[in-house]
Amino acid sequence: MAKKNCWEFKKCGRECGGANEKELGVCPVAVEERLDTLNHGKNAGRACWAVSGSMCFGSVQGTFAKKINSCLHCDFFKLVKQEEGSNLVSTKDILQKIRSKEE
């Protein structure tokens, strides 16, 4: 069975072609190509906690620093952590990958 991306797990509909794309826009997680394949996800679909502007709990989240506390308690984050085990790409490495490709 394929591992789910956050938009599949949360059913937010903000992926490209999703049910809420027109109303809420495409989530930055769904189009963040720099993180494609990390933790076996599409784009940042399994590294969403490190991407600013994702939608959680019904509202758009801000920067990583502002949202990480919520993410650490998220059922999807816990699932990815469990599924990936010792192969989980660390948040530090994810952020480093985002920053290195911005330069």
matplotlib code that plots the C-alpha trace (Angstrom):
import matplotlib.pyplot as plt

x = [0.0, 1.3, 2.1, -0.3, 0.6, -0.9, -3.6, -4.8, -4.7, -6.3, -8.6, -8.2, -8.8, -6.0, -3.9, -3.8, -7.2, -8.5, -12.1, -11.1, -8.4, -10.6, -12.0, -8.8, -6.0, -3.4, -1.4, 2.3, 3.0, 1.4, 3.7, 6.9, 9.1, 12.3, 11.1, 9.8, 10.3, 11.3, 9.8, 8.3, 6.0, 5.0, 6.5, 6.3, 3.4, 5.3, 7.3, 4.4, 5.4, 8.4, 6.6, 5.1, 1.6, 0.0, -3.5, -4.1, -7.1, -9.1, -6.7, -3.5, -0.4, 2.5, 6.2, 7.8, 8.7, 5.1, 3.5, 5.9, 4.4, 1.0, 2.7, 4.4, 1.0, -0.5, -1.8, -0.3, 3.2, 3.0, 2.0, 4.9, 7.3, 6.0, 6.0, 9.5, 11.0, 14.8, 14.6, 12.6, 14.3, 14.8, 13.1, 16.6, 17.6, 14.3, 14.7, 18.3, 17.2, 14.6, 17.2, 19.9, 17.7, 16.6, 20.1]
y = [0.0, 3.4, 5.9, 8.8, 12.5, 15.0, 16.1, 12.5, 11.8, 15.1, 15.3, 19.1, 19.2, 21.8, 19.6, 20.4, 19.5, 19.0, 19.8, 23.1, 24.3, 27.0, 28.3, 28.0, 27.8, 25.1, 24.4, 25.2, 21.7, 20.1, 22.1, 22.2, 20.2, 20.8, 18.2, 15.6, 12.0, 13.0, 10.5, 8.7, 11.6, 13.6, 17.1, 18.0, 15.7, 13.9, 16.9, 19.4, 20.5, 22.3, 24.3, 27.7, 28.5, 25.0, 24.8, 23.1, 23.1, 25.1, 28.1, 28.9, 28.4, 30.8, 30.3, 27.1, 28.7, 29.6, 26.3, 23.6, 23.2, 22.3, 20.0, 18.0, 17.1, 16.4, 12.9, 13.0, 14.0, 11.1, 8.7, 9.7, 9.4, 5.9, 4.7, 6.1, 5.0, 5.5, 6.6, 9.7, 12.7, 15.1, 18.5, 20.0, 18.3, 19.3, 22.9, 22.8, 21.4, 24.2, 26.9, 25.5, 25.6, 29.2, 30.4]
z = [0.0, -1.0, 1.8, 1.9, 1.4, 3.9, 1.5, 1.1, 4.8, 5.9, 2.9, 2.7, -1.1, -1.6, -3.9, -7.7, -9.0, -5.5, -4.4, -2.6, -5.1, -6.6, -3.2, -1.1, -3.6, -4.0, -0.9, -1.0, 0.2, -2.8, -5.2, -3.2, -5.7, -3.7, -1.3, -3.8, -2.6, 1.0, 3.4, 0.3, -0.5, -3.6, -3.4, 0.3, 1.0, 3.7, 5.0, 5.3, 8.8, 7.4, 4.7, 5.5, 4.4, 4.7, 6.0, 9.3, 11.7, 9.1, 8.8, 6.9, 9.1, 9.1, 9.2, 10.4, 13.8, 14.4, 13.3, 14.4, 17.9, 16.3, 13.8, 16.5, 17.9, 14.4, 13.7, 10.2, 11.5, 14.0, 11.2, 9.0, 11.9, 12.7, 9.1, 8.3, 11.6, 11.6, 7.9, 8.7, 7.1, 10.0, 10.1, 10.2, 7.0, 5.3, 6.2, 5.0, 1.7, 1.3, 2.2, 0.0, -3.1, -2.4, -2.8]

ax = plt.figure().add_subplot(projection="3d")
ax.plot(x, y, z, "-o")
ax.set_aspect("equal")
plt.show()
